[in-house]
Amino acid sequence: MKIPPLVRLAMELITWKRLLFNRFTLLAVVICIATVTGAAYVDENDDGTVAGSVVTESGDPVANANVTLRQIPLQGVPKVASTTTNADGEFEFRDRTKLLEYIIQVKIDGTVVASEHHHLYFRGQNQQLVVEIDE
């Protein structure tokens, strides 16, 4: 079977090697990999957990400190949650999947000793904090 010259020319110009290593094909592959990787990361880290510890400047844990998480909403009423640190100075807030921007405030004996503003990259991002207070 004889292949027409125009078809033979097209087959020579478009080889698999050229198609696979074409810059546009490589760019599309890189974009697909980045999208899948990013989506997998967000899926694994969007439980809405904000946890951490309250320590002094020397690194000693602060027990029984009142920790308040105040959500800063785009609209509506801000939601506030509070907890107390345990003996190791640790605290945790769970199920904050709508959280994007918030303020963490630490009170000891009713006096505010630390206040930090945080902004997350995506809603419900898990975050681990260390809040340092003056001794």
Helices and strands as residue ranges (DSSP letters): H 5-13, H 16-20, H 23-44, E 50-56, E 66-71, E 80-84, E 90-93, E 101-108, E 111-119, E 127-133
